[in-house]
Amino acid sequence: MEKFKFWEFGIVDFIDVFLVAILLYYVYKLIKGTVAVNIFIGIIIIYLVWRVTDFLEMHMLHRIFDGFIKVGIIALIVVFQPEIRKFLLMVGSTNLGGRGKLFRKINFLKNEEDSETDVVAIVSACQKMSSTKTGALIVIERNNSLDFLVNTGDEMTIKVTQPIIESIFFKNSPLHDGAIIIENNVVKATRVILPVNNEKTIPQRFGLRHRAAVGITEKTDAIALVVSEETGQISYIKNGEFIMFEDFQELTTLLNNELT
């Protein structure tokens, strides 16, 4: 028998390991902070038990887990349907053009030249608009590209500042309708039309802005901030869910954690 050479590691093996690492990274990003994490851990445990029962020749128990594993792919598609949809949307909307967006989407390959989103400016603008009951819908892009939504509004390249955000959503501004999309501290589109969620049960006090925020955060990994025009209440929405916070300081911390 030919002895295995541990150091026989070629360029193809390196590429293989690198691609697997990227895949696992995106799986982690998609399920982080969701119920799917616990389900994923449960699936891993079941798989390990299936392998152990096979190794120990526990035939009856192994057959039970074997049957579960064989039909498990269908269950995975059903359980992880939102995450699979986000992943396919991410792949389908990735721009492979000259800007090298594919590599910018991989967080651990970003360099220091990428500007960080000015969370303080965004939260301060929301706080001011809340006090004047100025309706607003802010979508912050993360890993999933939102370029497919830009053409539904007006493409922009404006650095994020508190006055800029307030002026966009000013009631007499021609840009106040719809959402704005922020990427790398730049407002890249205004008056964007977002997909509205009509399936999920949302309290009556929430309007179209909130439904649109739920819809886009369900379909992508973007996060959204909504300022209610009726009450002035600020809502933070992620993965289609309303995230509660005590004050503006906690909201700032939550956003910084998500965008770091």
Solvent accessible surface area in square Angstrom, and as a share of the most:
residue,aa,sasa,rsa
1,M,240,1.07
2,E,152,0.68
3,K,178,0.76
4,F,167,0.70
5,K,123,0.52
6,F,150,0.63
7,W,220,0.77
8,E,127,0.57
9,F,123,0.51
10,G,39,0.38
11,I,123,0.63
12,V,112,0.65
13,D,61,0.32
14,F,116,0.48
15,I,84,0.43
16,D,83,0.43
17,V,87,0.50
18,F,73,0.30
19,L,104,0.52
20,V,71,0.41
21,A,48,0.37
22,I,26,0.13
23,L,91,0.45
24,L,110,0.55
25,Y,44,0.17
26,Y,16,0.06
27,V,44,0.25
28,Y,120,0.46
29,K,30,0.13
30,L,15,0.07
31,I,14,0.07
32,K,62,0.26
33,G,64,0.62
34,T,30,0.17
35,V,113,0.65
36,A,8,0.06
37,V,46,0.27
38,N,106,0.54
39,I,66,0.33
40,F,73,0.30
41,I,86,0.44
42,G,28,0.27
43,I,48,0.25
44,I,76,0.38
45,I,97,0.49
46,I,47,0.24
47,Y,100,0.38
48,L,100,0.50
49,V,52,0.30
50,W,41,0.14
51,R,119,0.43
52,V,79,0.45
53,T,4,0.02
54,D,69,0.36
55,F,171,0.71
56,L,103,0.51
57,E,121,0.54
58,M,86,0.38
59,H,120,0.53
60,M,159,0.71
61,L,71,0.35
62,H,35,0.16
63,R,182,0.67
64,I,112,0.57
65,F,45,0.19
66,D,29,0.15
67,G,35,0.34
68,F,96,0.40
69,I,52,0.27
70,K,144,0.61
71,V,92,0.53
72,G,10,0.10
73,I,107,0.54
74,I,115,0.58
75,A,45,0.35
76,L,59,0.29
77,I,96,0.49
78,V,109,0.63
79,V,63,0.36
80,F,19,0.08
81,Q,83,0.37
82,P,53,0.33
83,E,24,0.11
84,I,67,0.34
85,R,87,0.32
86,K,10,0.04
87,F,57,0.24
88,L,112,0.56
89,L,46,0.23
90,M,12,0.05
91,V,86,0.50
92,G,69,0.66
93,S,20,0.13
94,T,28,0.16
95,N,49,0.25
96,L,138,0.69
97,G,38,0.36
98,G,91,0.87
99,R,135,0.49
100,G,29,0.28
101,K,1,0.00
102,L,72,0.36
103,F,120,0.50
104,R,67,0.25
105,K,12,0.05
106,I,5,0.03
107,N,51,0.26
108,F,104,0.43
109,L,79,0.39
110,K,82,0.35
111,N,92,0.47
112,E,174,0.78
113,E,158,0.71
114,D,41,0.21
115,S,60,0.39
116,E,153,0.68
117,T,24,0.14
118,D,56,0.29
119,V,6,0.03
120,V,96,0.55
121,A,11,0.09
122,I,0,0.00
123,V,6,0.04
124,S,30,0.20
125,A,0,0.00
126,C,0,0.00
127,Q,86,0.38
128,K,103,0.44
129,M,6,0.03
130,S,25,0.16
131,S,86,0.56
132,T,75,0.43
133,K,99,0.42
134,T,15,0.09
135,G,4,0.04
136,A,0,0.00
137,L,6,0.03
138,I,0,0.00
139,V,0,0.00
140,I,1,0.00
141,E,10,0.05
142,R,38,0.14
143,N,4,0.02
144,N,1,0.00
145,S,1,0.01
146,L,0,0.00
147,D,45,0.23
148,F,83,0.35
149,L,11,0.06
150,V,16,0.09
151,N,131,0.67
152,T,55,0.32
153,G,22,0.21
154,D,41,0.21
155,E,134,0.60
156,M,50,0.22
157,T,123,0.71
158,I,49,0.25
159,K,140,0.59
160,V,1,0.01
161,T,48,0.28
162,Q,63,0.28
163,P,94,0.59
164,I,54,0.27
165,I,0,0.00
166,E,40,0.18
167,S,61,0.39
168,I,6,0.03
169,F,1,0.01
170,F,113,0.47
171,K,104,0.44
172,N,127,0.65
173,S,16,0.10
174,P,111,0.70
175,L,42,0.21
176,H,53,0.24
177,D,87,0.45
178,G,35,0.33
179,A,1,0.01
180,I,1,0.00
181,I,0,0.00
182,I,0,0.00
183,E,23,0.10
184,N,46,0.24
185,N,12,0.06
186,V,43,0.25
187,V,0,0.00
188,K,22,0.09
189,A,0,0.00
190,T,0,0.00
191,R,105,0.38
192,V,1,0.01
193,I,122,0.62
194,L,11,0.06
195,P,40,0.25
196,V,59,0.34
197,N,13,0.07
198,N,123,0.63
199,E,165,0.74
200,K,66,0.28
201,T,131,0.76
202,I,9,0.05
203,P,59,0.37
204,Q,173,0.77
205,R,168,0.61
206,F,21,0.09
207,G,38,0.37
208,L,131,0.65
209,R,61,0.22
210,H,9,0.04
211,R,52,0.19
212,A,8,0.07
213,A,0,0.00
214,V,1,0.01
215,G,0,0.00
216,I,1,0.00
217,T,0,0.00
218,E,35,0.16
219,K,65,0.28
220,T,0,0.00
221,D,8,0.04
222,A,1,0.01
223,I,0,0.00
224,A,1,0.01
225,L,1,0.00
226,V,0,0.00
227,V,0,0.00
228,S,10,0.06
229,E,74,0.33
230,E,134,0.60
231,T,86,0.50
232,G,3,0.03
233,Q,88,0.39
234,I,16,0.08
235,S,5,0.04
236,Y,3,0.01
237,I,0,0.00
238,K,22,0.09
239,N,32,0.16
240,G,1,0.01
241,E,90,0.40
242,F,61,0.26
243,I,56,0.29
244,M,157,0.70
245,F,46,0.19
246,E,154,0.69
247,D,76,0.39
248,F,69,0.29
249,Q,128,0.57
250,E,62,0.28
251,L,0,0.00
252,T,18,0.10
253,T,62,0.36
254,L,47,0.23
255,L,0,0.00
256,N,66,0.34
257,N,99,0.51
258,E,28,0.12
259,L,51,0.26
260,T,139,0.81
